[in-house]
Amino acid sequence: MIEFKNIKKSFDGKDVLHGLDSKFLPGRTNLIIGSSGTGKSVLLKCMVGLLEPDEGSVLYDGRDFTHASRNVRRDIRRDIGMLFQGAALFDSKTVEQNVLFPLNVLTDMPKDEKLDRVNFVLKRVGLENVNQKMPSEISGGMKKRVGIARAIVNNSKYLYCDEPNSGLDPQTAILIDALIKEITEEFNITTVVVTHDMNSVMEHGDYIIYMYDGRKLWEGDNTQILDTTVPELQDFIFSSKLVRSMKKMENIK
């Protein structure tokens, strides 16, 4: 479980996050949604320690990450996997070397065990026999799969995905969404996804928080979101072509 309490952050005297509270449970796809500039990325950076909040705490299964010692933070970070926007693979490393990287940095596992683990996660994301390929030799969707494999190779308990569908065609985006959800449920991971993609929201939003101007204006799941009475969220939702099409089909029926 990941929990944050009263998170506040400002830059140059301008408040960006206004006392945010929420709780993300394991085995569920937890989504953070909102328009650009609403504070989603700042919140994510505070949660993983890239930024320090001015006030408040982030807790991982009850462990206070924000105010922890360096050693405790290091232990918690070993349990965190990240899928970056664009996958962020090392261009000069093979697929195998990319996925090995967290194990080399964070563990003392014997080399043969590391390779076994790499092959296991690559198979799990549907990428067998691509170990020696370079990132330039694989498609965008395959790169995202490699990024997912790298994020979970260290048996991560917590998985952050920053715009996982960025740059993908609609069909591939659906496949990546489904893979993230499958892995979340299979390994009981606490997964947090930052996204603008309403298809992701409607298909996989087990728990959703909507951010606006650094505040949490709404929380719920994908069965409740279309019935929201929050004007800002209504504007966000119905600007989506997907949702407009769904409502049009409902009216036809």
HELIX and SHEET records of a PDB file:
HELIX    1   1 LYS A   40  VAL A   48  1                                   9    
HELIX    2   2 ARG A   70  ARG A   77  1                                   8    
HELIX    3   3 VAL A   95  LEU A  106  1                                  12    
HELIX    4   4 LYS A  111  ARG A  124  1                                  14    
HELIX    5   5 PRO A  135  GLU A  137  5                                   3    
HELIX    6   6 GLY A  140  ILE A  152  1                                  13    
HELIX    7   7 PRO A  170  GLU A  186  1                                  17    
HELIX    8   8 MET A  198  HIS A  204  1                                   7    
HELIX    9   9 ILE A  225  ASP A  227  5                                   3    
HELIX   10  10 PRO A  231  PHE A  238  1                                   8    
HELIX   11  11 LYS A  241  ILE A  252  1                                  12    
SHEET    1   A 4 LYS A  14  PHE A  24  0                                        
SHEET    2   A 4 ILE A   2  PHE A  11 -1                                        
SHEET    3   A 4 GLU A  55  TYR A  60 -1                                        
SHEET    4   A 4 ARG A  63  ASP A  64 -1                                        
SHEET    1   B 6 ILE A  80  LEU A  83  0                                        
SHEET    2   B 6 TYR A 158  ASP A 162  1                                        
SHEET    3   B 6 THR A 190  VAL A 194  1                                        
SHEET    4   B 6 THR A  29  ILE A  33  1                                        
SHEET    5   B 6 TYR A 207  TYR A 212  1                                        
SHEET    6   B 6 ARG A 215  GLY A 220 -1                                        
END                                                                             
